[in-house]
């Protein structure tokens, strides 16, 4: 399946981190829609590398791309290892405690709110997010299909009398390896995406994001284009995406 840009189609606002899932998501909508990729800088520790990857992917897709900056939010999100410098990012421990450590409170709600406001102003057809299923279900509460169902009803009230975009989560029943396999069929630039939770030049290979990325390529039977740190020698064959 090749990527044929939908340059004259309706507008899709894609919540776009520059990660693996959102990169495939952008390629998915790029076949049928004009793309408006929206990244968010809320003080996440991996933000500089992640946002650089987002710019690279957007350029590859020749898509309109903007970064919404809310730096003041990060320091207030204490207790989360992705925003609180006092908390260590967990590695090689795909446990419930580790998942709590990397859960940014209510993140999908607040970034979707901003994306919806942009979509209203630009009269976009839809707002899309790349949330997906895992073998453990939906560990993060604002990635659950029920959340998005309720959220769609909420924005009908919030946008009453104005243009109301549709919320779409096309990967919500897929595993991460399914997204990798689909990305390969789309020829999505997954090699340009950034997954690591640490702000280092290479993917560390051992944080939970890197572990799920490595395992997804392995399970999909797709060669992993990622260069990991030389310390990433742990065998991940028995780990599952978190």
N, C-alpha and C positions, 0 to 999 in steps of 0.2 A: 504494500500500500504506500503510495507516495503522497507527499504533502503538497496539495494544491491550494495556495492561499485564497481564501474567500474575500478578496479585496473589495468586492461590491456587495457583499451580504450585509445582514444586520450586525450591529455592534455587540460584542461580548466583552464584559469587564471580567477579567480573570484575576483572582487573588493569587499573587505570583511571588513566591519566595526565592525562586531561582533553584529550588530543590528538584529532586527527581520527579516527584509526583506533579508539581505544578508545571514543570517543563513539558512533560507528556500531555498534560491538560491543555497547555497553550497550543501545542501541535495539533491536538484533537480539534479544538475550535477554530484553528487557523485554516482548516479545510473548507469551512462553511461560513465563517464570520470574519468581519474586521475585528482586530484585536486591540484592546486597551488593557495592558498588563499593569497591575497596581501592586507595588511592593510596599512593605511597611518597616520603618526603622523605629523601633520602640525601645532601643537601648539593649537589645539582646547581645550577648557577648560575642556571638559568631556573626554579628551583623555585617561588619565590613567585608568579609569574604563572601558571605551569602549574597549581599547586594551587588558585589562586583560580578558574581556569576549571573545574577539576574540581568544585569546590563548586557553581558555577553550573549546570553540566550536570546534576549529581545532583539539584539542587533542581528543575530543569525536568522531570526524569523522575520526580520524587517517589520517589527511590531512597534506600535506606540507604547512607551513605557514611562511610568512616573513612580517616584518614591514619596510616600507620605511619611513625614517625620514627626514623631511624638516622643522626643527624647526624654521628656520629663516623666514619662510613665514608668520606664524601666526601674529607676531607683525605688519606686513605691511598691514594686512587685517582689517583696522580700520572701525568702523561703524557697524560691525557685532557682535552681542552679543555672538556668539560662539567662537570668536577669540579676541575680544577687551574687556579687563577687565573693561573699563570705561562704557560699555554698560550692562544693566541688561537684563537677559534672561526673556522674557515675559512669564507670567503664566495665565492660564484660560482665555485667550483672543485670540481665533482663528480668527484673523482679518487680513486684507491685510497688515496693519502696522506691526503686529507681524511676519507675514511671511517674510517681507522684513528684519526684524531684525535678523532672523535666516538663511538668504540666504547668503552662502559663495560665493563670486563672482567667477563665472566660475569654480566652484569646479569640476564638472563632467568632464570638458574638461581637466584640468591639471592632475587629477588622472587617467583618461583614457589614456592620453598620456603616462604616466609612465607605466601603465599596458600593453599597446601595445608594448612598448620597451622591456619589460620583455618577453612578448609572442613571439616577434620576435626572441629574443635570444634563447628561449627555444623551438622554433618551435611549439608553442601551436596552437591548431585548432581555438580557440576562446577566446575572452575576454568577460566576462559577468558582467552585472550590474543589481541590483535589483530595479531599478526605477519603479514606478507604478503610476496608475491613481488616481485621487481624484474626489470627487463630484464637485469640483470647476475647474476641468480640470487639467492642469499642471502648478501650480503656479510658479514653478522654471523653468526658460527658458531653462536651460541645462538638464532638465529631460523630455523634449518634444520629441515625436517620430521624429519630423522634424529635431531636433538637431542631433540625432543619425544617421539619414539617410544621412545628409550632412557630418557628421563626418566620416562615412564609406567611402565616396567618397574621403575625404581628405587624409585618411591614405593610400588609393591606390596610391596616389602621393607620400606621405611621405615614403612609403616602397617599392617604385618601384625598381625592381631588387632583392628584398629580400623577405623573407617569410612574407606573409601578413595574419594576423589573422582576423577572422570574428568577428564583434561586435554583441552581442546578448543581448536583454533585454526582456526575456520571460514573465515578469510580467507587461509590460508597459501598457496593457489595463485592468489590474486587480485593484480592490479596495484592501485596506489593509486587510479588513476582509476576502477577497478571499484568500489572501496569508496565513493568519492564518489557514483557513480551509484546504488549500492545505498542509501546514506544518504539520497539525495533521495527514493527510493521509500518509505523508511521514515518520511520527515519527521523525521529525526534532527536535533537542534539543532546542526548543524555550525558555525553562526555563533557559537556560544558556546565552541567548542573553541579550544585554544591550541597552536600548533605551534612557535613561534620558540625558538631556542636562547639568545637574549639576554634579559636582564631589563630590557626597556624597555616603555613603556606600549603601543606599537603593535608589531605584527609587523614585524620589520626588512625582510623581503622578499628578503634576499640571503644569509642563512645557508642551509645545505643543507636544513634542515627546511622553511624558508619556500619555497625553490625547488621542492621536491617537492610542497608543498601547492599552490602557484600552478599548477604544471604539471598536477597531477592534476585540478583543476577545469577547466582549459583542455581537456585531452584528453577529459574526460567530457562536455564541452559543458554544464556546469552553471555558472551565474553564481557567481562567488566572492564570498561575503559578507564577506570579510576586509578590514579597513582596514590597509594597509601604510604604512610610513614613506615620506615624500616622497622619500627617497633611493633607494627601490626602483624605479628606472626602467629597469633592465637588461632587455633582451628575453630572455625565457626560452624562446622557442619552439623553440630547438634543444637544450634541455637535457632530460634524462630523469631520472625519479626515481632517487635513489640509495638 
